């Protein structure tokens, strides 16, 4: 069964991801806005815009920082 969670991130706000538990990975989809995703296993942050999608593996911790107000969806 697939779990979905929508998260709003305001401009200038930082959120820690993933929220909750997943056995393998999270699928990240930016529905609105723009910001930066930093996966701790990688040294660089990635610019995220509406329509972008990423996979966050279990054990990876990520932060999402809003450049504009964002709405993202996490699925596992």
PQR file of N, CA, C, O and H, with PARSE charges and radii, in Angstrom:
ATOM      1  N   UNK A   1       0.842  -1.183   0.000 -0.4000 1.5000
ATOM      2  CA  UNK A   1       0.000   0.000   0.000 -0.0000 2.0000
ATOM      3  C   UNK A   1       0.886   1.244   0.000  0.5500 1.7000
ATOM      4  O   UNK A   1       1.879   1.303   0.725 -0.5500 1.4000
ATOM      5  N   UNK A   2       0.532   2.217  -0.799 -0.4000 1.5000
ATOM      6  CA  UNK A   2       1.319   3.431  -0.943 -0.0000 2.0000
ATOM      7  C   UNK A   2       0.807   4.507   0.005  0.5500 1.7000
ATOM      8  O   UNK A   2      -0.387   4.804   0.035 -0.5500 1.4000
ATOM      9  H   UNK A   2      -0.275   2.169  -1.388  0.4000 1.0000
ATOM     10  N   UNK A   3       1.729   5.095   0.786 -0.4000 1.5000
ATOM     11  CA  UNK A   3       1.404   6.215   1.664 -0.0000 2.0000
ATOM     12  C   UNK A   3       1.843   7.499   1.001  0.5500 1.7000
ATOM     13  O   UNK A   3       2.939   7.576   0.447 -0.5500 1.4000
ATOM     14  H   UNK A   3       2.699   4.854   0.762  0.4000 1.0000
ATOM     15  N   UNK A   4       0.985   8.516   1.055 -0.4000 1.5000
ATOM     16  CA  UNK A   4       1.323   9.830   0.514 -0.0000 2.0000
ATOM     17  C   UNK A   4       1.239  10.849   1.639  0.5500 1.7000
ATOM     18  O   UNK A   4       0.385  10.762   2.521 -0.5500 1.4000
ATOM     19  H   UNK A   4       0.094   8.453   1.505  0.4000 1.0000
ATOM     20  N   UNK A   5       2.143  11.811   1.585 -0.4000 1.5000
ATOM     21  CA  UNK A   5       2.137  12.885   2.562 -0.0000 2.0000
ATOM     22  C   UNK A   5       2.507  14.177   1.842  0.5500 1.7000
ATOM     23  O   UNK A   5       3.517  14.233   1.141 -0.5500 1.4000
ATOM     24  H   UNK A   5       2.837  11.882   0.869  0.4000 1.0000
ATOM     25  N   UNK A   6       1.688  15.215   2.015 -0.4000 1.5000
ATOM     26  CA  UNK A   6       2.015  16.511   1.430 -0.0000 2.0000
ATOM     27  C   UNK A   6       2.559  17.418   2.522  0.5500 1.7000
ATOM     28  O   UNK A   6       2.042  17.458   3.639 -0.5500 1.4000
ATOM     29  H   UNK A   6       0.868  15.169   2.584  0.4000 1.0000
ATOM     30  N   UNK A   7       3.620  18.150   2.171 -0.4000 1.5000
ATOM     31  CA  UNK A   7       4.291  19.024   3.128 -0.0000 2.0000
ATOM     32  C   UNK A   7       4.420  20.407   2.501  0.5500 1.7000
ATOM     33  O   UNK A   7       4.853  20.548   1.357 -0.5500 1.4000
ATOM     34  H   UNK A   7       4.040  18.118   1.264  0.4000 1.0000
ATOM     35  N   UNK A   8       4.040  21.417   3.262 -0.4000 1.5000
ATOM     36  CA  UNK A   8       4.217  22.802   2.815 -0.0000 2.0000
ATOM     37  C   UNK A   8       5.452  23.356   3.512  0.5500 1.7000
ATOM     38  O   UNK A   8       5.624  23.195   4.720 -0.5500 1.4000
ATOM     39  H   UNK A   8       3.688  21.303   4.191  0.4000 1.0000
ATOM     40  N   UNK A   9       6.311  24.012   2.733 -0.4000 1.5000
ATOM     41  CA  UNK A   9       7.523  24.643   3.253 -0.0000 2.0000
ATOM     42  C   UNK A   9       7.471  26.111   2.847  0.5500 1.7000
ATOM     43  O   UNK A   9       7.424  26.431   1.659 -0.5500 1.4000
ATOM     44  H   UNK A   9       6.171  24.143   1.751  0.4000 1.0000
ATOM     45  N   UNK A  10       7.480  26.994   3.828 -0.4000 1.5000
ATOM     46  CA  UNK A  10       7.409  28.426   3.560 -0.0000 2.0000
ATOM     47  C   UNK A  10       8.774  28.949   3.120  0.5500 1.7000
ATOM     48  O   UNK A  10       9.795  28.323   3.404 -0.5500 1.4000
ATOM     49  H   UNK A  10       7.518  26.734   4.793  0.4000 1.0000
ATOM     50  N   UNK A  11       8.801  30.073   2.438 -0.4000 1.5000
ATOM     51  CA  UNK A  11      10.058  30.713   2.020 -0.0000 2.0000
ATOM     52  C   UNK A  11      10.925  30.963   3.253  0.5500 1.7000
ATOM     53  O   UNK A  11      10.470  31.571   4.222 -0.5500 1.4000
ATOM     54  H   UNK A  11       7.971  30.581   2.207  0.4000 1.0000
ATOM     55  N   UNK A  12      12.167  30.497   3.217 -0.4000 1.5000
ATOM     56  CA  UNK A  12      13.097  30.650   4.332 -0.0000 2.0000
ATOM     57  C   UNK A  12      13.022  29.555   5.380  0.5500 1.7000
ATOM     58  O   UNK A  12      13.889  29.482   6.250 -0.5500 1.4000
ATOM     59  H   UNK A  12      12.536  30.003   2.430  0.4000 1.0000
ATOM     60  N   UNK A  13      12.015  28.709   5.319 -0.4000 1.5000
ATOM     61  CA  UNK A  13      11.849  27.623   6.293 -0.0000 2.0000
ATOM     62  C   UNK A  13      12.664  26.405   5.858  0.5500 1.7000
ATOM     63  O   UNK A  13      12.855  26.166   4.666 -0.5500 1.4000
ATOM     64  H   UNK A  13      11.311  28.769   4.612  0.4000 1.0000
ATOM     65  N   UNK A  14      13.139  25.642   6.840 -0.4000 1.5000
ATOM     66  CA  UNK A  14      13.873  24.405   6.558 -0.0000 2.0000
ATOM     67  C   UNK A  14      13.150  23.251   7.248  0.5500 1.7000
ATOM     68  O   UNK A  14      12.782  23.342   8.419 -0.5500 1.4000
ATOM     69  H   UNK A  14      12.984  25.837   7.808  0.4000 1.0000
ATOM     70  N   UNK A  15      12.954  22.167   6.502 -0.4000 1.5000
ATOM     71  CA  UNK A  15      12.307  20.959   7.036 -0.0000 2.0000
ATOM     72  C   UNK A  15      13.254  19.786   6.913  0.5500 1.7000
ATOM     73  O   UNK A  15      14.011  19.673   5.948 -0.5500 1.4000
ATOM     74  H   UNK A  15      13.253  22.093   5.551  0.4000 1.0000
ATOM     75  N   UNK A  16      13.201  18.924   7.893 -0.4000 1.5000
ATOM     76  CA  UNK A  16      13.971  17.688   7.893 -0.0000 2.0000
ATOM     77  C   UNK A  16      13.125  16.600   7.247  0.5500 1.7000
ATOM     78  O   UNK A  16      11.956  16.435   7.596 -0.5500 1.4000
ATOM     79  H   UNK A  16      12.587  19.015   8.676  0.4000 1.0000
ATOM     80  N   UNK A  17      13.705  15.854   6.309 -0.4000 1.5000
ATOM     81  CA  UNK A  17      13.012  14.766   5.607 -0.0000 2.0000
ATOM     82  C   UNK A  17      13.799  13.484   5.792  0.5500 1.7000
ATOM     83  O   UNK A  17      14.994  13.590   6.069 -0.5500 1.4000
ATOM     84  H   UNK A  17      14.654  15.988   6.026  0.4000 1.0000
ATOM     85  N   UNK A  18      13.278  12.340   5.673 -0.4000 1.5000
ATOM     86  CA  UNK A  18      11.853  12.042   5.517 -0.0000 2.0000
ATOM     87  C   UNK A  18      11.144  12.097   6.855  0.5500 1.7000
ATOM     88  O   UNK A  18      11.754  11.934   7.912 -0.5500 1.4000
ATOM     89  H   UNK A  18      12.307  12.254   5.448  0.4000 1.0000
ATOM     90  N   UNK A  19       9.855  12.327   6.787 -0.4000 1.5000
ATOM     91  CA  UNK A  19       9.019  12.374   7.973 -0.0000 2.0000
ATOM     92  C   UNK A  19       8.256  11.057   8.018  0.5500 1.7000
ATOM     93  O   UNK A  19       7.559  10.717   7.062 -0.5500 1.4000
ATOM     94  H   UNK A  19       9.360  12.460   5.929  0.4000 1.0000
ATOM     95  N   UNK A  20       8.373  10.325   9.092 -0.4000 1.5000
ATOM     96  CA  UNK A  20       7.733   9.017   9.194 -0.0000 2.0000
ATOM     97  C   UNK A  20       8.706   7.900   8.901  0.5500 1.7000
ATOM     98  O   UNK A  20       9.920   8.097   8.923 -0.5500 1.4000
ATOM     99  H   UNK A  20       8.938  10.601   9.869  0.4000 1.0000
ATOM    100  N   UNK A  21       8.172   6.731   8.627 -0.4000 1.5000
ATOM    101  CA  UNK A  21       9.010   5.555   8.389 -0.0000 2.0000
ATOM    102  C   UNK A  21       8.707   4.959   7.024  0.5500 1.7000
ATOM    103  O   UNK A  21       7.565   4.960   6.567 -0.5500 1.4000
ATOM    104  H   UNK A  21       7.185   6.570   8.609  0.4000 1.0000
ATOM    105  N   UNK A  22       9.735   4.459   6.394 -0.4000 1.5000
ATOM    106  CA  UNK A  22       9.591   3.795   5.106 -0.0000 2.0000
ATOM    107  C   UNK A  22      10.525   2.602   5.081  0.5500 1.7000
ATOM    108  O   UNK A  22      11.650   2.702   5.569 -0.5500 1.4000
ATOM    109  H   UNK A  22      10.664   4.458   6.765  0.4000 1.0000
ATOM    110  N   UNK A  23      10.100   1.477   4.531 -0.4000 1.5000
ATOM    111  CA  UNK A  23      10.968   0.301   4.516 -0.0000 2.0000
ATOM    112  C   UNK A  23      12.147   0.420   3.555  0.5500 1.7000
ATOM    113  O   UNK A  23      13.199  -0.159   3.823 -0.5500 1.4000
ATOM    114  H   UNK A  23       9.186   1.395   4.134  0.4000 1.0000
ATOM    115  N   UNK A  24      12.014   1.139   2.457 -0.4000 1.5000
ATOM    116  CA  UNK A  24      13.065   1.153   1.437 -0.0000 2.0000
ATOM    117  C   UNK A  24      13.455   2.574   1.017  0.5500 1.7000
ATOM    118  O   UNK A  24      14.626   2.941   1.106 -0.5500 1.4000
ATOM    119  H   UNK A  24      11.158   1.609   2.239  0.4000 1.0000
ATOM    120  N   UNK A  25      12.491   3.373   0.561 -0.4000 1.5000
ATOM    121  CA  UNK A  25      12.796   4.706   0.046 -0.0000 2.0000
ATOM    122  C   UNK A  25      11.549   5.586   0.044  0.5500 1.7000
ATOM    123  O   UNK A  25      10.426   5.115   0.225 -0.5500 1.4000
ATOM    124  H   UNK A  25      11.539   3.074   0.488  0.4000 1.0000
ATOM    125  N   UNK A  26      11.783   6.859  -0.163 -0.4000 1.5000
ATOM    126  CA  UNK A  26      10.713   7.828  -0.372 -0.0000 2.0000
ATOM    127  C   UNK A  26      10.837   8.383  -1.777  0.5500 1.7000
ATOM    128  O   UNK A  26      11.941   8.606  -2.274 -0.5500 1.4000
ATOM    129  H   UNK A  26      12.695   7.241  -0.310  0.4000 1.0000
ATOM    130  N   UNK A  27       9.712   8.602  -2.405 -0.4000 1.5000
ATOM    131  CA  UNK A  27       9.674   9.280  -3.701 -0.0000 2.0000
ATOM    132  C   UNK A  27       9.249  10.718  -3.408  0.5500 1.7000
ATOM    133  O   UNK A  27       8.180  10.945  -2.841 -0.5500 1.4000
ATOM    134  H   UNK A  27       8.815   8.421  -2.001  0.4000 1.0000
ATOM    135  N   UNK A  28      10.070  11.677  -3.788 -0.4000 1.5000
ATOM    136  CA  UNK A  28       9.868  13.097  -3.525 -0.0000 2.0000
ATOM    137  C   UNK A  28       9.422  13.770  -4.818  0.5500 1.7000
ATOM    138  O   UNK A  28      10.066  13.610  -5.855 -0.5500 1.4000
ATOM    139  H   UNK A  28      10.938  11.493  -4.249  0.4000 1.0000
ATOM    140  N   UNK A  29       8.321  14.522  -4.763 -0.4000 1.5000
ATOM    141  CA  UNK A  29       7.812  15.230  -5.946 -0.0000 2.0000
ATOM    142  C   UNK A  29       7.455  16.656  -5.534  0.5500 1.7000
ATOM    143  O   UNK A  29       6.654  16.857  -4.622 -0.5500 1.4000
ATOM    144  H   UNK A  29       7.798  14.652  -3.921  0.4000 1.0000
ATOM    145  N   UNK A  30       8.045  17.643  -6.202 -0.4000 1.5000
ATOM    146  CA  UNK A  30       7.747  19.052  -5.929 -0.0000 2.0000
ATOM    147  C   UNK A  30       6.508  19.451  -6.729  0.5500 1.7000
ATOM    148  O   UNK A  30       6.526  19.436  -7.960 -0.5500 1.4000
ATOM    149  H   UNK A  30       8.696  17.480  -6.943  0.4000 1.0000
ATOM    150  N   UNK A  31       5.449  19.804  -6.034 -0.4000 1.5000
ATOM    151  CA  UNK A  31       4.192  20.170  -6.681 -0.0000 2.0000
ATOM    152  C   UNK A  31       4.093  21.668  -6.969  0.5500 1.7000
ATOM    153  O   UNK A  31       3.406  22.088  -7.900 -0.5500 1.4000
ATOM    154  H   UNK A  31       5.434  19.816  -5.034  0.4000 1.0000
ATOM    155  N   UNK A  32       4.799  22.478  -6.144 -0.4000 1.5000
ATOM    156  CA  UNK A  32       4.685  23.925  -6.277 -0.0000 2.0000
ATOM    157  C   UNK A  32       5.905  24.587  -5.644  0.5500 1.7000
ATOM    158  O   UNK A  32       6.423  24.101  -4.639 -0.5500 1.4000
ATOM    159  H   UNK A  32       5.357  22.137  -5.388  0.4000 1.0000
ATOM    160  N   UNK A  33       6.361  25.683  -6.220 -0.4000 1.5000
ATOM    161  CA  UNK A  33       7.405  26.488  -5.607 -0.0000 2.0000
ATOM    162  C   UNK A  33       8.811  26.078  -6.002  0.5500 1.7000
ATOM    163  O   UNK A  33       9.029  25.359  -6.977 -0.5500 1.4000
ATOM    164  H   UNK A  33       5.939  26.078  -7.036  0.4000 1.0000
ATOM    165  N   UNK A  34       9.768  26.568  -5.199 -0.4000 1.5000
ATOM    166  CA  UNK A  34      11.178  26.354  -5.498 -0.0000 2.0000
ATOM    167  C   UNK A  34      11.972  26.404  -4.197  0.5500 1.7000
ATOM    168  O   UNK A  34      11.648  27.166  -3.286 -0.5500 1.4000
ATOM    169  H   UNK A  34       9.591  27.152  -4.407  0.4000 1.0000
ATOM    170  N   UNK A  35      13.012  25.584  -4.125 -0.4000 1.5000
ATOM    171  CA  UNK A  35      13.862  25.571  -2.936 -0.0000 2.0000
ATOM    172  C   UNK A  35      15.063  24.676  -3.154  0.5500 1.7000
ATOM    173  O   UNK A  35      15.405  24.333  -4.286 -0.5500 1.4000
ATOM    174  H   UNK A  35      13.275  24.965  -4.865  0.4000 1.0000
ATOM    175  N   UNK A  36      15.702  24.299  -2.048 -0.4000 1.5000
ATOM    176  CA  UNK A  36      16.916  23.494  -2.115 -0.0000 2.0000
ATOM    177  C   UNK A  36      16.748  22.210  -1.315  0.5500 1.7000
ATOM    178  O   UNK A  36      16.267  22.226  -0.182 -0.5500 1.4000
ATOM    179  H   UNK A  36      15.424  24.577  -1.129  0.4000 1.0000
ATOM    180  N   UNK A  37      17.150  21.105  -1.921 -0.4000 1.5000
ATOM    181  CA  UNK A  37      17.154  19.797  -1.271 -0.0000 2.0000
ATOM    182  C   UNK A  37      18.607  19.401  -1.048  0.5500 1.7000
ATOM    183  O   UNK A  37      19.405  19.378  -1.986 -0.5500 1.4000
ATOM    184  H   UNK A  37      17.541  21.092  -2.841  0.4000 1.0000
ATOM    185  N   UNK A  38      18.944  19.089   0.199 -0.4000 1.5000
ATOM    186  CA  UNK A  38      20.291  18.620   0.509 -0.0000 2.0000
ATOM    187  C   UNK A  38      20.165  17.240   1.149  0.5500 1.7000
ATOM    188  O   UNK A  38      19.600  17.085   2.231 -0.5500 1.4000
ATOM    189  H   UNK A  38      18.296  19.108   0.961  0.4000 1.0000
ATOM    190  N   UNK A  39      20.706  16.248   0.451 -0.4000 1.5000
ATOM    191  CA  UNK A  39      20.757  14.890   0.991 -0.0000 2.0000
ATOM    192  C   UNK A  39      22.110  14.750   1.665  0.5500 1.7000
ATOM    193  O   UNK A  39      23.145  14.994   1.045 -0.5500 1.4000
ATOM    194  H   UNK A  39      21.165  16.375  -0.429  0.4000 1.0000
ATOM    195  N   UNK A  40      22.106  14.360   2.926 -0.4000 1.5000
ATOM    196  CA  UNK A  40      23.317  14.408   3.741 -0.0000 2.0000
ATOM    197  C   UNK A  40      24.445  13.525   3.209  0.5500 1.7000
ATOM    198  O   UNK A  40      25.612  13.776   3.511 -0.5500 1.4000
ATOM    199  H   UNK A  40      21.265  14.161   3.430  0.4000 1.0000
ATOM    200  N   UNK A  41      24.122  12.500   2.428 -0.4000 1.5000
ATOM    201  CA  UNK A  41      25.179  11.651   1.864 -0.0000 2.0000
ATOM    202  C   UNK A  41      25.869  12.328   0.673  0.5500 1.7000
ATOM    203  O   UNK A  41      26.871  11.825   0.166 -0.5500 1.4000
ATOM    204  H   UNK A  41      23.174  12.295   2.183  0.4000 1.0000
ATOM    205  N   UNK A  42      25.332  13.462   0.234 -0.4000 1.5000
ATOM    206  CA  UNK A  42      25.920  14.228  -0.869 -0.0000 2.0000
ATOM    207  C   UNK A  42      26.371  15.584  -0.334  0.5500 1.7000
ATOM    208  O   UNK A  42      25.725  16.153   0.546 -0.5500 1.4000
ATOM    209  H   UNK A  42      24.517  13.871   0.646  0.4000 1.0000
ATOM    210  N   UNK A  43      27.457  16.092  -0.854 -0.4000 1.5000
ATOM    211  CA  UNK A  43      28.014  17.345  -0.343 -0.0000 2.0000
ATOM    212  C   UNK A  43      27.309  18.584  -0.885  0.5500 1.7000
ATOM    213  O   UNK A  43      27.463  19.669  -0.324 -0.5500 1.4000
ATOM    214  H   UNK A  43      27.982  15.630  -1.569  0.4000 1.0000
ATOM    215  N   UNK A  44      26.543  18.447  -1.962 -0.4000 1.5000
ATOM    216  CA  UNK A  44      25.956  19.628  -2.591 -0.0000 2.0000
ATOM    217  C   UNK A  44      24.441  19.629  -2.482  0.5500 1.7000
ATOM    218  O   UNK A  44      23.794  18.581  -2.474 -0.5500 1.4000
ATOM    219  H   UNK A  44      26.418  17.566  -2.418  0.4000 1.0000
ATOM    220  N   UNK A  45      23.894  20.833  -2.398 -0.4000 1.5000
ATOM    221  CA  UNK A  45      22.434  20.961  -2.409 -0.0000 2.0000
ATOM    222  C   UNK A  45      21.961  21.062  -3.853  0.5500 1.7000
ATOM    223  O   UNK A  45      22.697  21.499  -4.738 -0.5500 1.4000
ATOM    224  H   UNK A  45      24.418  21.685  -2.404  0.4000 1.0000
ATOM    225  N   UNK A  46      20.716  20.648  -4.068 -0.4000 1.5000
ATOM    226  CA  UNK A  46      20.139  20.656  -5.413 -0.0000 2.0000
ATOM    227  C   UNK A  46      18.978  21.634  -5.450  0.5500 1.7000
ATOM    228  O   UNK A  46      18.140  21.653  -4.549 -0.5500 1.4000
ATOM    229  H   UNK A  46      20.119  20.293  -3.348  0.4000 1.0000
ATOM    230  N   UNK A  47      18.933  22.446  -6.499 -0.4000 1.5000
ATOM    231  CA  UNK A  47      17.792  23.327  -6.697 -0.0000 2.0000
ATOM    232  C   UNK A  47      16.606  22.469  -7.122  0.5500 1.7000
ATOM    233  O   UNK A  47      16.713  21.657  -8.041 -0.5500 1.4000
ATOM    234  H   UNK A  47      19.614  22.431  -7.232  0.4000 1.0000
ATOM    235  N   UNK A  48      15.481  22.656  -6.450 -0.4000 1.5000
ATOM    236  CA  UNK A  48      14.271  21.882  -6.724 -0.0000 2.0000
ATOM    237  C   UNK A  48      13.192  22.857  -7.183  0.5500 1.7000
ATOM    238  O   UNK A  48      12.945  23.874  -6.536 -0.5500 1.4000
ATOM    239  H   UNK A  48      15.394  23.316  -5.704  0.4000 1.0000
ATOM    240  N   UNK A  49      12.553  22.535  -8.305 -0.4000 1.5000
ATOM    241  CA  UNK A  49      11.476  23.367  -8.854 -0.0000 2.0000
ATOM    242  C   UNK A  49      10.239  22.507  -9.064  0.5500 1.7000
ATOM    243  O   UNK A  49      10.294  21.280  -8.985 -0.5500 1.4000
ATOM    244  H   UNK A  49      12.753  21.708  -8.830  0.4000 1.0000
ATOM    245  N   UNK A  50       9.136  23.169  -9.331 -0.4000 1.5000
ATOM    246  CA  UNK A  50       7.879  22.479  -9.601 -0.0000 2.0000
ATOM    247  C   UNK A  50       8.082  21.420 -10.676  0.5500 1.7000
ATOM    248  O   UNK A  50       8.645  21.701 -11.734 -0.5500 1.4000
ATOM    249  H   UNK A  50       9.091  24.166  -9.395  0.4000 1.0000
ATOM    250  N   UNK A  51       7.621  20.200 -10.402 -0.4000 1.5000
ATOM    251  CA  UNK A  51       7.723  19.098 -11.354 -0.0000 2.0000
ATOM    252  C   UNK A  51       8.918  18.187 -11.125  0.5500 1.7000
ATOM    253  O   UNK A  51       8.952  17.076 -11.655 -0.5500 1.4000
ATOM    254  H   UNK A  51       7.164  19.971  -9.542  0.4000 1.0000
ATOM    255  N   UNK A  52       9.913  18.637 -10.340 -0.4000 1.5000
ATOM    256  CA  UNK A  52      11.093  17.805 -10.082 -0.0000 2.0000
ATOM    257  C   UNK A  52      10.743  16.626  -9.179  0.5500 1.7000
ATOM    258  O   UNK A  52       9.900  16.734  -8.289 -0.5500 1.4000
ATOM    259  H   UNK A  52       9.886  19.540  -9.910  0.4000 1.0000
ATOM    260  N   UNK A  53      11.408  15.498  -9.426 -0.4000 1.5000
ATOM    261  CA  UNK A  53      11.196  14.284  -8.639 -0.0000 2.0000
ATOM    262  C   UNK A  53      12.534  13.670  -8.266  0.5500 1.7000
ATOM    263  O   UNK A  53      13.475  13.682  -9.060 -0.5500 1.4000
ATOM    264  H   UNK A  53      12.093  15.410 -10.149  0.4000 1.0000
ATOM    265  N   UNK A  54      12.616  13.127  -7.040 -0.4000 1.5000
ATOM    266  CA  UNK A  54      13.823  12.480  -6.542 -0.0000 2.0000
ATOM    267  C   UNK A  54      13.427  11.257  -5.735  0.5500 1.7000
ATOM    268  O   UNK A  54      12.283  11.132  -5.295 -0.5500 1.4000
ATOM    269  H   UNK A  54      11.851  13.117  -6.396  0.4000 1.0000
ATOM    270  N   UNK A  55      14.371  10.365  -5.544 -0.4000 1.5000
ATOM    271  CA  UNK A  55      14.193   9.242  -4.632 -0.0000 2.0000
ATOM    272  C   UNK A  55      15.161   9.420  -3.478  0.5500 1.7000
ATOM    273  O   UNK A  55      16.356   9.628  -3.685 -0.5500 1.4000
ATOM    274  H   UNK A  55      15.300  10.466  -5.901  0.4000 1.0000
ATOM    275  N   UNK A  56      14.642   9.338  -2.263 -0.4000 1.5000
ATOM    276  CA  UNK A  56      15.458   9.427  -1.053 -0.0000 2.0000
ATOM    277  C   UNK A  56      15.488   8.035  -0.446  0.5500 1.7000
ATOM    278  O   UNK A  56      14.455   7.506  -0.035 -0.5500 1.4000
ATOM    279  H   UNK A  56      13.671   9.168  -2.094  0.4000 1.0000
ATOM    280  N   UNK A  57      16.668   7.448  -0.391 -0.4000 1.5000
ATOM    281  CA  UNK A  57      16.813   6.085   0.123 -0.0000 2.0000
ATOM    282  C   UNK A  57      16.691   6.065   1.647  0.5500 1.7000
ATOM    283  O   UNK A  57      17.000   7.049   2.319 -0.5500 1.4000
ATOM    284  H   UNK A  57      17.507   7.878  -0.724  0.4000 1.0000
ATOM    285  N   UNK A  58      16.236   4.932   2.179 -0.4000 1.5000
ATOM    286  CA  UNK A  58      16.128   4.779   3.625 -0.0000 2.0000
ATOM    287  C   UNK A  58      17.521   4.962   4.229  0.5500 1.7000
ATOM    288  O   UNK A  58      18.508   4.488   3.667 -0.5500 1.4000
ATOM    289  H   UNK A  58      15.984   4.133   1.633  0.4000 1.0000
ATOM    290  N   UNK A  59      17.600   5.624   5.334 -0.4000 1.5000
ATOM    291  CA  UNK A  59      18.886   5.895   5.966 -0.0000 2.0000
ATOM    292  C   UNK A  59      19.468   7.228   5.562  0.5500 1.7000
ATOM    293  O   UNK A  59      20.299   7.781   6.283 -0.5500 1.4000
ATOM    294  H   UNK A  59      16.798   6.009   5.790  0.4000 1.0000
ATOM    295  N   UNK A  60      19.046   7.766   4.409 -0.4000 1.5000
ATOM    296  CA  UNK A  60      19.487   9.102   4.001 -0.0000 2.0000
ATOM    297  C   UNK A  60      18.619  10.138   4.703  0.5500 1.7000
ATOM    298  O   UNK A  60      17.392  10.040   4.719 -0.5500 1.4000
ATOM    299  H   UNK A  60      18.371   7.317   3.824  0.4000 1.0000
ATOM    300  N   UNK A  61      19.271  11.113   5.270 -0.4000 1.5000
ATOM    301  CA  UNK A  61      18.560  12.227   5.881 -0.0000 2.0000
ATOM    302  C   UNK A  61      18.705  13.404   4.933  0.5500 1.7000
ATOM    303  O   UNK A  61      19.776  13.634   4.371 -0.5500 1.4000
ATOM    304  H   UNK A  61      20.268  11.194   5.256  0.4000 1.0000
ATOM    305  N   UNK A  62      17.628  14.142   4.763 -0.4000 1.5000
ATOM    306  CA  UNK A  62      17.643  15.266   3.830 -0.0000 2.0000
ATOM    307  C   UNK A  62      16.995  16.475   4.486  0.5500 1.7000
ATOM    308  O   UNK A  62      16.161  16.340   5.381 -0.5500 1.4000
ATOM    309  H   UNK A  62      16.759  13.955   5.220  0.4000 1.0000
ATOM    310  N   UNK A  63      17.390  17.656   4.027 -0.4000 1.5000
ATOM    311  CA  UNK A  63      16.715  18.878   4.439 -0.0000 2.0000
ATOM    312  C   UNK A  63      16.188  19.576   3.192  0.5500 1.7000
ATOM    313  O   UNK A  63      16.797  19.530   2.123 -0.5500 1.4000
ATOM    314  H   UNK A  63      18.067  17.765   3.300  0.4000 1.0000
ATOM    315  N   UNK A  64      15.064  20.209   3.359 -0.4000 1.5000
ATOM    316  CA  UNK A  64      14.433  20.963   2.281 -0.0000 2.0000
ATOM    317  C   UNK A  64      14.282  22.396   2.767  0.5500 1.7000
ATOM    318  O   UNK A  64      13.664  22.639   3.804 -0.5500 1.4000
ATOM    319  H   UNK A  64      14.569  20.246   4.227  0.4000 1.0000
ATOM    320  N   UNK A  65      14.841  23.343   2.028 -0.4000 1.5000
ATOM    321  CA  UNK A  65      14.782  24.760   2.386 -0.0000 2.0000
ATOM    322  C   UNK A  65      14.017  25.501   1.297  0.5500 1.7000
ATOM    323  O   UNK A  65      14.361  25.419   0.118 -0.5500 1.4000
ATOM    324  H   UNK A  65      15.343  23.145   1.186  0.4000 1.0000
ATOM    325  N   UNK A  66      12.988  26.220   1.699 -0.4000 1.5000
ATOM    326  CA  UNK A  66      12.165  26.938   0.735 -0.0000 2.0000
ATOM    327  C   UNK A  66      12.793  28.242   0.278  0.5500 1.7000
ATOM    328  O   UNK A  66      13.135  29.096   1.096 -0.5500 1.4000
ATOM    329  H   UNK A  66      12.709  26.287   2.657  0.4000 1.0000
ATOM    330  N   UNK A  67      12.940  28.388  -1.005 -0.4000 1.5000
ATOM    331  CA  UNK A  67      13.342  29.666  -1.611 -0.0000 2.0000
ATOM    332  C   UNK A  67      12.065  30.477  -1.868  0.5500 1.7000
ATOM    333  O   UNK A  67      12.029  31.693  -1.683 -0.5500 1.4000
ATOM    334  H   UNK A  67      12.662  27.693  -1.669  0.4000 1.0000
ATOM    335  N   UNK A  68      11.030  29.767  -2.295 -0.4000 1.5000
ATOM    336  CA  UNK A  68       9.660  30.275  -2.399 -0.0000 2.0000
ATOM    337  C   UNK A  68       8.810  29.294  -1.602  0.5500 1.7000
ATOM    338  O   UNK A  68       9.282  28.215  -1.246 -0.5500 1.4000
ATOM    339  H   UNK A  68      11.059  28.778  -2.444  0.4000 1.0000
ATOM    340  N   UNK A  69       7.569  29.655  -1.321 -0.4000 1.5000
ATOM    341  CA  UNK A  69       6.682  28.712  -0.660 -0.0000 2.0000
ATOM    342  C   UNK A  69       6.554  27.472  -1.532  0.5500 1.7000
ATOM    343  O   UNK A  69       6.302  27.571  -2.733 -0.5500 1.4000
ATOM    344  H   UNK A  69       7.186  30.532  -1.610  0.4000 1.0000
ATOM    345  N   UNK A  70       6.729  26.297  -0.919 -0.4000 1.5000
ATOM    346  CA  UNK A  70       6.735  25.032  -1.653 -0.0000 2.0000
ATOM    347  C   UNK A  70       5.639  24.106  -1.141  0.5500 1.7000
ATOM    348  O   UNK A  70       5.239  24.171   0.021 -0.5500 1.4000
ATOM    349  H   UNK A  70       6.934  26.217   0.056  0.4000 1.0000
ATOM    350  N   UNK A  71       5.172  23.258  -2.021 -0.4000 1.5000
ATOM    351  CA  UNK A  71       4.321  22.139  -1.655 -0.0000 2.0000
ATOM    352  C   UNK A  71       4.957  20.908  -2.272  0.5500 1.7000
ATOM    353  O   UNK A  71       5.130  20.834  -3.489 -0.5500 1.4000
ATOM    354  H   UNK A  71       5.497  23.205  -2.965  0.4000 1.0000
ATOM    355  N   UNK A  72       5.305  19.940  -1.434 -0.4000 1.5000
ATOM    356  CA  UNK A  72       5.936  18.720  -1.927 -0.0000 2.0000
ATOM    357  C   UNK A  72       5.129  17.519  -1.469  0.5500 1.7000
ATOM    358  O   UNK A  72       4.397  17.577  -0.481 -0.5500 1.4000
ATOM    359  H   UNK A  72       5.164  19.999  -0.446  0.4000 1.0000
ATOM    360  N   UNK A  73       5.277  16.439  -2.204 -0.4000 1.5000
ATOM    361  CA  UNK A  73       4.602  15.188  -1.874 -0.0000 2.0000
ATOM    362  C   UNK A  73       5.656  14.115  -1.670  0.5500 1.7000
ATOM    363  O   UNK A  73       6.567  13.954  -2.482 -0.5500 1.4000
ATOM    364  H   UNK A  73       5.872  16.391  -3.007  0.4000 1.0000
ATOM    365  N   UNK A  74       5.520  13.382  -0.570 -0.4000 1.5000
ATOM    366  CA  UNK A  74       6.378  12.232  -0.298 -0.0000 2.0000
ATOM    367  C   UNK A  74       5.522  10.983  -0.401  0.5500 1.7000
ATOM    368  O   UNK A  74       4.437  10.915   0.176 -0.5500 1.4000
ATOM    369  H   UNK A  74       4.780  13.512   0.091  0.4000 1.0000
ATOM    370  N   UNK A  75       6.013   9.994  -1.136 -0.4000 1.5000
ATOM    371  CA  UNK A  75       5.322   8.702  -1.272 -0.0000 2.0000
ATOM    372  C   UNK A  75       6.304   7.605  -0.915  0.5500 1.7000
ATOM    373  O   UNK A  75       7.492   7.706  -1.220 -0.5500 1.4000
ATOM    374  H   UNK A  75       6.895  10.049  -1.604  0.4000 1.0000
ATOM    375  N   UNK A  76       5.811   6.552  -0.267 -0.4000 1.5000
ATOM    376  CA  UNK A  76       6.660   5.383  -0.036 -0.0000 2.0000
ATOM    377  C   UNK A  76       5.969   4.144  -0.502  0.5500 1.7000
ATOM    378  O   UNK A  76       6.522   3.050  -0.394 -0.5500 1.4000
ATOM    379  H   UNK A  76       4.846   6.471  -0.019  0.4000 1.0000
TER
END
